[in-house]
Amino acid sequence: MFKFWVIIGFMIFCGSGGVLSELAAPDFRGTPPDLILPLLVEEKFGPGTRTKARNPSDPKDLYHVLYLPSDWKPGKKYPVIVEYAGNGPYRDKNGDVSSGHVEGSKLGYGFSGGKGYIWLCLPYLNSTGTGNVRKWWGDAPDYDPIPTVEYCKLTVRKVCEEFGGDEKKIILCGFSRGAIACNFIGLYDDEIAGLWAGFIPFSHYDGVRKWAYPDSDRNSAMVRISRLLGRPQLILSESLANNQLTRKYIESLKGIDTDQLIYMDSGFRNHNDEWVLRPSPARSFVRQWLKRIVPIVE
């Protein structure tokens, strides 16, 4: 067991060694992309294909997105990156947007570069389990997470069985709402918590603040994070201040093993997951972290 404390991105040092300002962090649009998301197709599966897919008997309004890596071959085992999207519709003063739709997710593709990892983007379900929702999970005011949790359990195992996902090498990641979902959904009960080898939440963290849905309080979040059981989390943020707030919160909790927690900034100011489609020190670090936590078998 060992501890990394990594802070990059918004820390810009002046000659005396101090930090100038996190406001000096660049917009990701100033860096040309080196990745473009594959076009989304319907119910066609193959290497390098990003597919809008449904489980048998699911209604048309309920779907997930599955990408098989460009080097995918039948009969071979692959690590899996499972992803949850942010809330939507969202737009801020910097022009950063989030649609809230499952197909808007980008982290897994940027982290993997489209090779070596199956990438599964999961939806949040309404309270009846009949369709995807764009904001939180379930329906207001109860925001019932159970249909979302059960859909995750079913779909992750189904994808592993049908497409060669390695059940011992599954990473859960997410942006904004999806970052909160890494713990709120991913550690909701012992069964779903057992799916994951590690986690990459980007921007926000379960329990740091209260939100509109029930059980977003600190005590409820403490129950969920207790199911982490020492597994690794690479906790990303677009803001040094937000990352420090998350770190302070986690370190204040009693009985939580923090040896495998890493804190890192994206290096860009944007509340947006599109930065991963561009080269950066943070993206390079994530790729090395993935190779250590869920190594690819050549």
ZIRA-V834626 format. One line per field, one symbol per residue. ss: DSSP state (2 for helix, 1 for strand, 0 for the rest). phi: phi as a letter, one per 20 degrees, with the letter a starting at -180 (. if undefined). burial: 1 if it has 16 or more other C-alpha atoms within 10 Angstrom, else 0. A space follows every 10 residues. Layout:
BEGIN
ss = ???
phi = ???
burial = ???
END
This chain:
BEGIN
ss = 0000000000 0010000010 0222010222 0010000001 1100001001 1110000000 0001111100 0000000111 1111000001 1000001100 0222002222 2200001111 1101100000 0110000000 0000022222 2222222222 2220111111 1111102222 2222000002 2220000111 1100000000 0000000222 2222222200 0111111002 2222222222 2200000000 1111100100 0022222100 2222222222 22200000
phi = .bcdcdccne edeegeneef afffffffff dffdccgfge ddlcdrgmdd ceccfgmfff edbcccdeff dfcgneecfc ddcdeffbfc bdfenecbfn egfefcgfff femncncfcc ddeedffemd afceclbmcf eelfeggfff ffgfffffff fecnfefecd ddcadlgfff fgefefdfbf fffffdeabc edmnbgnfbe cfefmeffff ffffffefln ffcdedbecg ffffffffff fefemefdfd dcdbefncff eaefgfecfa gffffgffff feecfeef
burial = 0000001011 1100000000 0100100100 0000000000 0000111111 1111000000 0111111111 0100001111 1111111100 0000001111 1111111111 1111111111 1111111010 1111111110 0011111110 1110110011 0011111011 1111111111 1111111100 0111111111 1111111100 0010010100 1101111101 1111111111 0110111001 0000011101 1111111111 1111111111 0110010011 00110000
END
